[in-house]
Amino acid sequence: VSGDRIWLGQCLLAYDLVPKWVDKIDQSLRPTFYLSSTFTGHRFPLPASGEVIIGRGDPTLGFRPDVDLANEGHAATVVSRRHAKITFWKGRHYLEDLGSANGTRLNGAPVRLGESVPLYPGDHIWLGGCVLAYDVEIPASR
């Protein structure tokens, strides 16, 4: 049922479409934000300030994005060099497409050029055929 909570050791699982606590993540709890590649399982940490570029590195041009998907197997072939940007603003990450060739989708819905959409734990970002899952971990209080 929506609102249920389950403790597994030190991990709290909350079942909800978007848990209410997501809008009020206490930064003093030192949450860890990250993207996980659903293709390889690689985990890419996200900062709690500024912005990061997601894309595919190109050694011939000397370009390397902050989140480099060049090693994500076949899925990386559909990712643009500068595919998308994630910005941390007012306690939340926002996703923006950077005019990528194969487009960006959030949970299946297109992200239009110039549009900045908020990210929530469990969201899936589709970069062409490469899928990244966005999540947040909050250390257990002691």
C-alpha angles and dihedrals in degrees: 000000000000110000096029116140127203125190117210104184104298094346121096116204116197120195112211139115088250113352112234092231090064091077091053106042106165105229090205087070087066099230119200115226120198149158121227123202107231089202100055105008092239112155122218117194118222123211123239090230139043124005141295130208117224118205149096121302119233114200093190089061093037090238123145121169122213090251104037114197095178090112097050094103122238091344089069091065090073096049118098120228090248100023107152143349130223117202127190109219131161093351097312140085119240127198125218131177114230098208094283120185096235099033135236126260131189113208088338097309118113118250106216124218109273093017118122115200128187120246124224129191110278095027117142120219115202115203102184098300098338114098124202125187118215118214145160129216122199116195114241113258114244 
